[in-house]
Amino acid sequence: MITSGCSTKVQIKPNENYQENQLTLCPVTLPRLAGPTGNDFDAALTAYRQMYTDCAARHNALVGNIRQRKDLAQ
């Protein structure tokens, strides 16, 4: 009995686009200190923390999506 088959792998392409929020760039202009007090410093750090959280979540989701597509392509 002889068995034959195709030697090439079927390429599976993802049919969905990247989510639009994953393609949003992180802000380039960062908040500056408004003055020399601790409250000014706290306000700037709070703004940094919020921007970092939003940007890191988008970045990690995009990286995960790209890696998942690479795994499908192999």
C-alpha contacts under 8 A as a table, 3 or more apart, distances in Angstrom:
res1	aa1	res2	aa2	distance
6	C	9	K	7.89
11	Q	73	A	6.28
12	I	72	L	6.45
12	I	73	A	6.33
13	K	69	R	7.84
13	K	72	L	7.45
13	K	73	A	7.01
14	P	17	N	7.95
14	P	69	R	6.84
18	Y	22	Q	6.84
18	Y	23	L	7.42
18	Y	62	L	7.82
18	Y	65	N	7.86
19	Q	22	Q	5.45
19	Q	23	L	7.01
20	E	23	L	5.31
20	E	24	T	6.91
21	N	24	T	5.37
21	N	58	R	6.95
22	Q	58	R	5.08
22	Q	59	H	6.81
22	Q	61	A	6.91
22	Q	62	L	5.63
23	L	58	R	7.99
23	L	62	L	7.83
24	T	58	R	7.89
25	L	55	C	7.91
26	C	51	M	7.83
26	C	55	C	5.64
27	P	30	L	6.94
27	P	51	M	7.71
30	L	48	Y	7.42
31	P	44	A	6.00
31	P	47	A	6.95
31	P	48	Y	7.26
32	R	44	A	6.48
33	L	36	P	7.46
33	L	40	D	5.92
33	L	41	F	6.14
33	L	44	A	5.94
34	A	40	D	5.62
34	A	41	F	7.91
35	G	40	D	5.63
35	G	41	F	7.76
36	P	40	D	6.62
36	P	41	F	7.41
37	T	40	D	5.28
37	T	41	F	6.47
38	G	41	F	4.98
38	G	42	D	6.05
39	N	42	D	4.97
39	N	43	A	6.11
40	D	43	A	5.15
40	D	44	A	6.35
41	F	44	A	5.25
41	F	45	L	6.21
42	D	45	L	5.11
42	D	46	T	6.03
43	A	46	T	5.16
43	A	47	A	6.32
44	A	47	A	5.17
44	A	48	Y	6.22
45	L	48	Y	4.93
45	L	49	R	6.05
46	T	49	R	5.11
46	T	50	Q	6.32
47	A	50	Q	5.25
47	A	51	M	6.25
48	Y	51	M	5.19
48	Y	52	Y	5.99
49	R	52	Y	5.13
49	R	53	T	6.08
50	Q	53	T	5.21
50	Q	54	D	6.31
51	M	54	D	5.31
51	M	55	C	6.02
52	Y	55	C	5.12
52	Y	56	A	5.73
53	T	56	A	5.28
53	T	57	A	6.12
54	D	57	A	5.35
54	D	58	R	6.41
55	C	58	R	5.25
55	C	59	H	6.05
56	A	59	H	5.00
56	A	60	N	5.94
57	A	60	N	5.28
57	A	61	A	6.15
58	R	61	A	5.19
58	R	62	L	6.15
59	H	62	L	5.14
59	H	63	V	6.14
60	N	63	V	5.12
60	N	64	G	6.06
61	A	64	G	5.11
61	A	65	N	6.12
62	L	65	N	5.05
62	L	66	I	6.17
63	V	66	I	5.14
63	V	67	R	6.14
64	G	67	R	5.18
64	G	68	Q	6.10
65	N	68	Q	5.11
65	N	69	R	6.30
66	I	69	R	5.14
66	I	70	K	6.26
67	R	70	K	4.98
67	R	71	D	6.21
68	Q	71	D	5.14
68	Q	72	L	6.37
69	R	72	L	5.08
69	R	73	A	6.27
70	K	73	A	5.06
70	K	74	Q	6.52
71	D	74	Q	5.41
